[in-house]
């Protein structure tokens, strides 16, 4: 049986920390960007009525593509390099429903 998602968009930021020297999202300010996104969603009032939920995740096993986030229910994967990229994902995908293709990573 197919159930609708509780949230319109449920966003998971990989914040995993690997052993010293290994590439990981935590070393690329993932927790800070998650906190930024969470605050920005609240500022834009997108957290109301279960529209958007931002969460931290452990390892999403896409380290080579990191840092990564995944947006459900579409199962859309993104990488980002700075706050402007996070803003673009919020403004385009989470606000307007348009996938940001330049930041999207394939399922492989």
LINFEN-V563129 format. One record per backbone hydrogen bond with DSSP energy under -1.0 kcal/mol. CO is the residue of the C=O (numbers start at 1). NH is the residue of the N-H. E is the energy in kcal/mol with one decimal. If there is no record, write none. Layout:
((CO	NH	E) (CO	NH	E))
This chain:
((9	53	-2.2) (10	72	-2.8) (11	55	-2.9) (12	70	-2.0) (13	57	-2.6) (16	26	-2.2) (19	22	-2.4) (25	28	-2.0) (25	30	-1.3) (26	29	-1.1) (29	33	-2.3) (30	34	-2.5) (31	35	-2.5) (32	36	-2.4) (33	37	-2.8) (34	38	-2.6) (35	39	-2.4) (36	40	-2.7) (37	41	-2.6) (38	42	-1.7) (39	43	-2.5) (40	44	-2.2) (41	46	-2.4) (42	45	-1.3) (46	52	-1.4) (48	51	-1.5) (50	8	-2.2) (51	9	-2.3) (53	11	-3.2) (55	13	-2.6) (57	15	-2.5) (62	65	-2.3) (63	66	-1.2) (68	14	-2.1) (69	78	-2.8) (70	12	-2.6) (71	75	-1.0) (71	76	-2.4) (72	10	-3.1) (76	71	-3.0) (77	105	-2.3) (78	69	-2.1) (82	86	-1.4) (83	87	-2.7) (84	88	-2.1) (85	89	-2.2) (86	90	-2.5) (87	91	-3.3) (88	92	-2.6) (89	93	-1.1) (89	94	-2.1) (90	95	-1.3) (92	96	-1.0) (92	98	-2.2) (93	97	-1.5) (99	101	-1.3) (100	103	-1.4) (103	79	-2.2))
